[in-house]
Amino acid sequence: MNDTLQRKADLDTPCLALDLDILDQNLRKMQALTQRAGKHLRPHAKTHKCSTLARRQMEAGAIGICTAKVSEAEALCRAGIANILITGPVVTKQKIARLVALRAKAPALMVVVDHPGPIDLLSTALGDQGLTMDVLLDVDVGLHRTGVPPSIAINLADHILDHSNLRLRGIQAYAGQMQHVRSYNERKNGSHQCLQPAIGIFRALQAKAPTCTVFSASGTGTSDIDLDIPELTELQAGSYVCMDAEYLAIGSAEDNSRFTAFGPALRLLTTVVSVNQDGYVTVDAGLKALYRDGAVPQIINPEYAGLRYDWFGDEYGRITGSGSVGMPPLGTVLELVTSHCDPTINLFDRYYVTQGSKIVDTWSIDLRGCSQ
Ligand SMILES: Cc1ncc(COP(=O)(O)O)c(C=O)c1O
């Protein structure tokens, strides 16, 4: 570690910091929650985009890692993590060729499928290399983004079973539309309801094929809720590691006005760079540093907690006051909980890992830009 970079206060902003104590608490909590319920955790790396963090999740007890894209899986594999589930469909010939090349290096690699055409292409490409591969049937449980409609899911499963080099391992059923429902009870009822068709499909597939042992689902917002489902075998949660303002604002079982299970490990550090206006100051984090999606970023410095951040163009943000809280002077570094962690992380090259006011490590965001 560079000797000149030992304190948070020395960092050039805007930059991303990870509070190691909160991060490890989040890792331990999700791991304990799933283990207590007799389930597995396969966290999603689309959130943190960092092989060092993925390794930490594996060391904490995760059985594998999810990626959204082939290029993320390639990067994880280069970093020595081979037990990967790709949760998005891979449909073109050239991308399937990359997938098969990766499978040759990583026998435990799994991918989801939701259409007969790519299933045929994958089987042919694997056959050319003399390989087999594990697949999950992606079932659409109401997000209507990817996944086979439940009504034709068994037909598609039969199509997979017709290919001897594809091993049907089970299903994926990600209810993204439920994750940020504010009311805990509505989220609970909604998630259980929309996963019902997937439960029926999973049971039917288990009766058809003994290899069907995986029911992979859920995100941070419904993690505790979905663990009640006996058929579910593993959680795919991602955001719980870092957390963001959007998630912190949803209700939980204990408190319907905030999400109490996981803490804000991820912080965006930004400096006050201009104080020449009445009523607001300008900071150096704008659209290029803080993705505009989800909720309003939250300032967490205790002395400035009542102030509000708003975007002020590509490079800047505006901090406005509220009542008695004084404006931060020029040069002040503010710590913000990001609006939506995943796309904000994808804007940076590294995390500064902190404990209290000290920087204890830097971790490369090495899956950054892996969107293919
Ligand atoms: C397929 C899939 N699984 C799991 C997740 C993780 O969800 P979360 O970040 O809400 O925990 C996502 C996030 O978008 C996803 O797309």
The ligand as an SDF file (V2000), in Angstrom:
LIG
                    3D

 16 16  0  0  0  0  0  0  0  0999 V2000
  -30.8870  -12.6310  -12.1060 C   0  0  0  0  0  0  0  0  0  0  0  0
  -30.5330  -11.8390  -10.8930 C   0  0  0  0  0  0  0  0  0  0  0  0
  -30.3250  -12.4830   -9.7380 N   0  0  0  0  0  0  0  0  0  0  0  0
  -29.9990  -11.8220   -8.6160 C   0  0  0  0  0  0  0  0  0  0  0  0
  -29.8640  -10.4460   -8.5990 C   0  0  0  0  0  0  0  0  0  0  0  0
  -29.4500   -9.7640   -7.3070 C   0  0  0  0  0  0  0  0  0  0  0  0
  -30.3830   -8.9070   -6.8360 O   0  0  0  0  0  0  0  0  0  0  0  0
  -30.0670   -7.8330   -5.6770 P   0  0  0  0  0  0  0  0  0  0  0  0
  -28.9540   -6.9670   -6.1410 O   0  0  0  0  0  0  0  0  0  0  0  0
  -31.3360   -7.1070   -5.5770 O   0  0  0  0  0  0  0  0  0  0  0  0
  -29.6960   -8.5950   -4.4690 O   0  0  0  0  0  0  0  0  0  0  0  0
  -30.0820   -9.7240   -9.7770 C   0  0  0  0  0  0  0  0  0  0  0  0
  -30.0000   -8.2570   -9.7850 C   0  0  0  0  0  0  0  0  0  0  0  0
  -30.4040   -7.5460  -10.6650 O   0  0  0  0  0  0  0  0  0  0  0  0
  -30.4110  -10.4340  -10.9600 C   0  0  0  0  0  0  0  0  0  0  0  0
  -30.6250   -9.7930  -12.1210 O   0  0  0  0  0  0  0  0  0  0  0  0
  1  2  1  0
  2  3  1  0
  2 15  2  0
  3  4  2  0
  4  5  1  0
  5  6  1  0
  5 12  2  0
  6  7  1  0
  7  8  1  0
  8  9  2  0
  8 10  1  0
  8 11  1  0
 12 13  1  0
 12 15  1  0
 13 14  2  0
 15 16  1  0
M  END
$$$$
